[in-house]
Amino acid sequence: MMTNSLNELSISETIRNITDSIENQCLRYHRKREDVRLMAVTKTVEPARVNQAIAAGITLLGENKAQELCSKFDSYNKNGVDIHFIGHLQSNKARQVIDKVSMIESLESMSLAKELQKLCTLRDCTIDCLIEVNIGEEDTKSGVAPEKLEEFCYSLAPFDRIKVQGLMSIPPISSEEAQKERYFSNLYKLFIDIRDKKIDNINMNFLSMGMSDDYLLAIKHGSNIVRIGSAIFGRRNYSK
């Protein structure tokens, strides 16, 4: 359940403010506004509130958990809306989400890649994915280590049902802007490096980085998908 809801501003007003701030940041760094997608992250958010965000112009949702996605999926007003899976996805849960999302942003293991390849082959379809990079090399986070990213990309090249479209990352929590900038800058360098290698079946079209407290900084460093949760819906209470 949500706590500390945005009493002063409606969801539509917060989305408008965030959209304006994205536009201003794009202007500041000579980027096209239409190149940056705003994702509303819906973890623990009731479907009615998600539908309010959709009515206010949100066209991209981010879901973290397979079970929660399945329980809320039919309640969403999905016309014209894409859903990306952004949380850690166990191979045995892939079957639950593959028919419900347009992209999986958290591909980070060969076991998951093999399962997605198998499921898509059975369905005669493909699935867009981003490779999750553990840019801070934290033991508590999933993701491919930066130094192993190139090798992982080459390993994915033969998987014809998986269409790699870019990178995603969640940098370590840091109160220092300079530290965050280093993580974002390093991820962007990896993004460009992999793009320039022109690996078969590996495209670098999307760089998903930046959340409620640092999305403007991420845009400065090349992000074109920003994942916003609490800044739209208010702080979450995970104990409920």
C-alpha positions in Angstrom: 0.0 0.0 0.0 1.0 3.6 -0.5 1.8 6.0 2.2 2.7 9.7 2.2 0.6 10.1 -1.0 1.1 13.3 -2.9 -1.6 15.3 -1.3 -0.7 18.7 -2.7 -0.5 17.6 -6.3 -2.6 15.1 -8.2 -0.9 12.3 -10.2 -1.6 14.2 -13.4 0.1 17.3 -12.0 3.2 15.5 -10.9 3.5 13.8 -14.3 3.2 17.2 -15.9 5.9 18.6 -13.7 8.2 15.6 -14.4 7.6 15.9 -18.1 8.4 19.6 -18.1 11.6 18.9 -16.2 12.6 16.2 -18.7 11.9 18.6 -21.5 14.0 21.4 -19.9 16.9 18.9 -19.3 16.8 17.8 -22.9 16.9 21.4 -24.1 19.8 22.1 -21.8 21.9 19.2 -23.2 20.7 19.5 -26.8 18.7 16.3 -26.8 15.3 15.7 -28.4 12.5 15.4 -25.9 10.9 12.6 -27.8 14.0 10.5 -27.5 13.5 10.1 -23.7 10.7 7.9 -22.5 9.2 8.3 -19.1 8.4 5.0 -17.3 6.0 4.9 -14.4 7.2 2.2 -12.0 4.2 0.6 -10.4 5.6 -1.6 -7.7 3.0 -1.8 -4.8 0.8 0.7 -6.6 -2.9 -0.1 -6.8 -4.2 -0.5 -10.4 -6.6 2.4 -10.0 -3.8 4.8 -9.4 -1.8 3.3 -12.3 -4.8 3.9 -14.5 -4.8 7.5 -13.4 -1.3 7.9 -14.5 -2.2 6.3 -17.9 -5.0 8.7 -18.2 -2.5 11.5 -17.6 -0.4 10.5 -20.5 1.9 7.7 -19.2 2.5 5.2 -22.0 5.2 3.0 -20.4 4.9 1.0 -17.2 7.6 -0.8 -15.3 6.8 -3.9 -13.3 9.3 -5.5 -10.8 7.7 -8.8 -9.7 6.1 -11.5 -11.8 3.4 -12.3 -9.3 2.4 -8.7 -9.0 2.3 -8.2 -12.7 0.1 -11.2 -13.2 -2.3 -10.1 -10.4 -2.7 -6.5 -11.8 -2.4 -7.0 -15.5 -6.1 -7.4 -16.4 -6.9 -4.3 -14.3 -4.8 -1.9 -16.4 -6.1 0.2 -19.2 -3.5 -1.1 -21.6 -4.5 0.6 -24.9 -1.4 2.3 -26.3 0.6 1.3 -23.2 3.8 -0.7 -23.1 4.9 -2.7 -20.1 8.5 -3.5 -19.3 9.7 -6.0 -16.7 12.5 -4.3 -14.7 13.0 -6.6 -11.7 15.1 -9.7 -11.2 13.5 -12.4 -13.2 14.1 -16.0 -12.3 14.1 -18.5 -15.2 11.2 -20.4 -13.8 9.1 -17.2 -13.7 9.8 -16.1 -17.3 6.7 -18.0 -18.6 4.5 -15.9 -16.4 5.6 -12.6 -17.9 6.7 -13.2 -21.5 3.1 -12.8 -22.9 2.5 -9.6 -20.8 5.4 -7.4 -21.5 7.0 -5.8 -24.6 10.5 -5.8 -23.1 12.5 -7.4 -20.3 15.1 -4.9 -19.0 16.8 -7.3 -16.6 18.5 -10.0 -18.8 21.6 -10.9 -16.9 22.2 -14.7 -17.1 22.6 -17.4 -19.7 20.0 -19.5 -17.8 17.4 -16.8 -18.3 18.4 -16.3 -22.0 18.0 -20.0 -22.7 14.6 -20.1 -21.1 13.5 -17.0 -23.1 14.8 -18.5 -26.3 12.9 -21.7 -25.6 9.6 -20.0 -24.7 9.8 -17.7 -27.7 10.5 -20.6 -30.0 7.4 -22.4 -28.8 5.4 -19.3 -29.3 7.0 -18.4 -32.6 7.8 -14.9 -31.4 10.7 -12.7 -30.3 11.3 -10.7 -27.1 13.1 -7.4 -26.8 15.5 -7.3 -23.9 18.0 -5.0 -22.2 21.1 -6.4 -20.5 21.2 -5.5 -16.8 24.7 -4.2 -15.9 25.9 -4.3 -12.3 27.7 -1.0 -12.8 28.7 -0.7 -9.1 29.7 -4.4 -8.9 27.7 -4.8 -5.7 27.4 -8.2 -4.2 23.8 -7.6 -3.3 22.6 -6.8 -6.8 22.1 -8.8 -9.9 23.5 -7.9 -13.3 26.4 -8.5 -15.6 29.8 -7.2 -14.3 31.1 -4.4 -16.6 34.2 -6.4 -17.5 32.1 -9.4 -18.6 29.6 -7.4 -20.6 31.3 -7.9 -24.0 31.7 -11.6 -23.5 28.0 -11.9 -22.5 26.9 -10.0 -25.6 28.8 -12.4 -27.8 27.3 -15.3 -26.0 23.8 -13.9 -26.7 24.4 -13.4 -30.4 23.2 -16.8 -31.5 19.9 -16.5 -29.6 17.7 -15.4 -32.6 14.5 -15.1 -30.5 16.1 -12.6 -28.1 16.5 -9.1 -29.5 18.9 -7.2 -27.3 18.1 -3.5 -27.5 20.5 -1.9 -25.0 21.5 -1.7 -21.4 19.8 -1.1 -18.0 21.4 -0.4 -14.6 20.7 0.6 -11.1 23.8 2.3 -9.7 24.6 2.1 -6.0 22.8 4.5 -3.7 24.9 7.5 -3.2 24.2 11.0 -1.8 27.1 12.4 -3.8 26.2 13.7 -7.2 29.8 13.3 -8.5 29.7 9.6 -7.6 26.4 9.1 -9.4 27.8 11.0 -12.4 30.7 8.5 -12.6 28.4 5.5 -12.6 26.1 7.0 -15.3 29.1 8.1 -17.3 30.7 4.7 -17.1 27.5 3.0 -18.2 27.2 5.3 -21.2 30.7 4.5 -22.2 29.9 0.8 -22.1 26.8 1.5 -24.1 28.8 3.2 -26.8 31.6 0.6 -26.7 29.2 -2.3 -27.3 27.3 -0.3 -30.0 30.5 0.4 -31.9 31.5 -3.3 -31.8 28.5 -4.1 -34.0 28.0 -7.6 -32.5 25.4 -9.7 -34.4 21.9 -9.5 -32.9 23.0 -7.0 -30.3 21.6 -3.4 -30.7 22.2 -0.5 -28.5 19.0 1.6 -28.9 18.0 2.1 -25.3 19.9 3.1 -22.2 17.6 2.7 -19.2 19.0 4.5 -16.1 17.8 7.1 -13.7 15.1 7.0 -11.1 13.1 9.5 -9.1 16.0 11.1 -7.3 18.5 11.2 -10.2 16.7 11.0 -13.5 17.8 14.5 -14.6 21.4 13.5 -14.0 20.9 10.3 -16.0 19.5 12.3 -19.0 22.6 14.4 -18.9 24.6 11.2 -19.4 22.6 9.7 -22.2 19.7 7.9 -20.7 16.6 7.5 -22.9 14.4 5.6 -20.5 14.0 7.0 -17.0 12.2 4.9 -14.4 10.1 7.0 -12.0 8.1 5.6 -9.1 7.9 7.5 -5.9 8.1 10.9 -7.7 4.8 10.0 -9.4 2.9 7.9 -6.9 4.5 8.9 -3.5 6.7 6.9 -1.2 5.9 3.3 -0.7 5.5 1.4 2.5 7.0 -2.1 1.9 6.0 -3.4 5.3 2.3 -3.4 4.4 
